[in-house]
C-alpha cells in the first residue's frame, strides 16, 4: 500500500501535537520512500541506508520547522536533498545538477493540482520580477537569452533574479525565512 501525502501530513501534524505513536508511524513509513528517493541517484547500499537514517533524524529534530500549511513531501524531499548534497560534499563526489533536477521533478505527488497551487503560492510571495523570470526559465523552459529578449532585462539580470528567487524559495520551504 502506498502512503498518501494526506496520511503522511496527518501523522506529521499529530506528531507535532504530541502524539508519539503517530510520529513513530510517520518515521517508519518514511523509510521506503527515502530509500526510493536515494536509490534513484546512488548505488552504494550502505550510503543509502546512512542517508535514510540521517534524514529520519533530521525530520525528527527539525520537525518544528515544518509549515503546517504546506505539503509534507515537498518539505521532506527538501530535507533529503540537502542530506544527499552534504553526503556528496563529504565524499567529494559530484552529482550532475541536471540529474538532480530530473530526480526532483520525477517525484510524484498524489495530487498534482495541489503541488501546482503550492508552487503558485510560493512564487506569489516573491517579487513580481523574480516570480516571472522563474516561471519563464524554470517552468516554461525558455533560455535566459529568450527571456532577456522578451522582457527587456539583461541576461545577467535574469540569471541573478532567478538565482535569488530560487534561493528565497528554498529558504521558505525549509522554514528558514530570511
N, C-alpha and C positions, 0 to 999 in steps of 0.2 A: 504494500500500500504506500502510495506516495503522499507525503505530508504536505498540506497546502500552506500557502502564505498565511491565510487567515488563522490556521491552527497554530503555526509557529508564533505568530504575533500574539495570539491569545495566551499561550504558555509564557511568553516573554512578559506580557503585561501582568499576568497573575504572579509570576515570579517577582516582578518589581513591587507588587503589592504585598509581598511577604509569603506567598505560597511556595514553600520549599519543594514540594513534590512536583509542582508544575515546572519549576526551574530545573530540577533534575531531569524531568522528562524532556524538556527542551534540549538540554545538553546531550542527552542520549540520542535524540532524533537528528541532531546536527552532524553526528559522526559520519553517516554515509553521504550526506550532502557535501560536507567538506572534503571527504575522500574523493568524490567525483570531481569536485572543483579542481583539486590539486593534480589529479591523475591526467587532466587534460593538457597539462604543460610539463609534468615531471614524470620520470620513470623510476627514480630511486624510492623504493617502498619504505625504507627507514626514514628518509627525509619527509615523505608524505605523512607518515604517522607522527613524526615530530611536529610537523606544521599543524596537523589536526589538533594535537594536544595544546600547542601554543595558542591556536585560535580559540579553542574552548576556554582556555584560561583567560584570554583577552575578553571574550564575550562575558565571562563571569565578572572579571574585575572592572570592566568598563561599561557594565550594563546600565549604569545610571546616566550615561551619555546618550542612550537611545531616546530618540524623539518619538513619543507615543503617536504622533500624527503621521508618521512616515511609514513606508513599507519596511518590514523587518529584514527581508532578504537583501534589499539594497544596502542596508547597514551592515549586515553580516558579510556580504561579499566585499564591501569596502575594507572591513577589518581583515578578512582573509587575504585580500590583495596586498595590503601593507605587510602582513606577515610573510607573504611569499617574496616580496621585494626585499625585506630585511634578510631573509634566508639567502637570496641571490647575492646580496651585498656581502654577507658573512662568508659565503663560499667563493666569492669573486667570480661568480658566473654571470652570464648575461641572459636576458630574456628579451627577444625582439618585441618592441612595443606594439608593433602591428599584430603579432600573435596574441598578445595580452588583450588588446582591444577587441579582437575577434572572439577571444575566450569570454570576455565580459559581455559582449553583445550576444553571444550564443546562450547565455543563461536564460532559461525560460521562466518567466514569472507566470503565475497561474492566471493572472488577468492582465493582458497587455494594455487594455484601456486604463486600468489603474496606474500602471507604470507610466504610460504617456501623460496622464494627468499629473503624476508626481514630478515628472521632468518639466512639464509646463509650469507647475508651481515653483519649482526651484529656479527656473530661468526667469520667472516673473519677479523674483527678488533681486535679480541682478540689474545693473544699469541697462537701459534700453540698448545702447550700443553693443555692450558685451553679449547680451542675450541674442540680438540679431546676428552678430558675427559667429557665435557658436552654432546657432541654428543653420546658417548657410554653410559653414565649413564642416562641422561635425555631423550634423543631422541630414543635410541635403547633399553633402559630398562635393561641394564646389571647391575649387582650388583657391588658394589665397589670392592669386593673381586675378581670377574671375571675380571674386568678391570685392577686391580692391577696385577693379574697373567698374563694377556695377554700383558700388556705394560711394565712390569718390574718396574713400580713405586710402592712405598709403599702405603698401604691403606690410611694412614694418608695424604700422599702427594696427592692422588686422591681426598679425601674429601676436603682438603684445596684449591686445584686448582679449583675444581668445585664451591666451595663457593665463592671464589674471582672472578671467571669468571662470575657467576650469579649476583654478586653484581655490577660488572662493566657494565653488560648488563642492569640491572635495572637503573643504573645512566644514561646510554646513552639514554635509551628510554625516561626517564623523562627530558632529556636535561641538566642533572647535570654532564656533563663530568668532570671527575676528572683527 
